């Protein structure tokens, strides 16, 4: 019974409770600068919820600025890590919140970022382990955003390296793990097969893709390789039509769910 709270929150991270996940990280305003203009935030959140995003990931301050009535049944995740490219170590991440903060805000889960191979790797691993212990005590799910990044990494998309980092996340107590897609993508199956917790593919194709057609194909490749879903931020919020992109991705990840809006008849790309 002690894990009932975590089990309920984990179910909320997948809207149809089918074990697949479409997360939209919006924590980039700390690491990279504004996601959208301030007056566009409400519209962006509406598009993500209406399009079928399972969860939105934000920092605690932004969390407080989101109107509850916009959320419907989309889960909210508080991101606990921060860092900027202006630091001496651009790959450094520090904790700027904790599980208790997130619970007070009403979050369904928390996330922590770790860059394996960075100069501050040991501190980041210690932070992940500490947050995992706190999450276990409070029965709140933990998402590890873990990457092979830094001066000691020769190939950040090597499947053996990625298998190592996702298993670090599992071993230190994460419930789900987000990482880069292996290259070639077929090797991602080696990564997911090695890991005892669900693996989410980050990012997506960098090509011009305003309606998310290439991103939807990327999602299919990820699922075929055993991924449990996607965590995609910039490819969505930088699109001229985020609603269309989210709809396409949700249709791939949750084909049994009737979408609120068809990507073929919404916004850019409509006939």
Buried (B, 14 or more C-beta within 10 A) or exposed (E): EEEEBBEEBBBBBBBBEBEBBBBBBBBBBBBEEEBBEEEEBEEBBBBBBBBBBBBBBBBBEBBEEBEEEBBEEBBBBBBBBBBEEEEEEBBBBBBBBBBEBBBEBEBBBBBBBBBBBBBBBEBBBEBBBBBBBBBBEBBBBBBBBBBBBBEEBEEBBBBEBBBBBBBBBBEBBBBBBBBBBBBEBEBBBBBBEBBEBBBBBBBBBEEEBBBBBBBBBBBEBBBEBBBBBBBBBBBBBEBEBBBBBBBBBBBBBBEEEEBBBEBEEBBBBEE
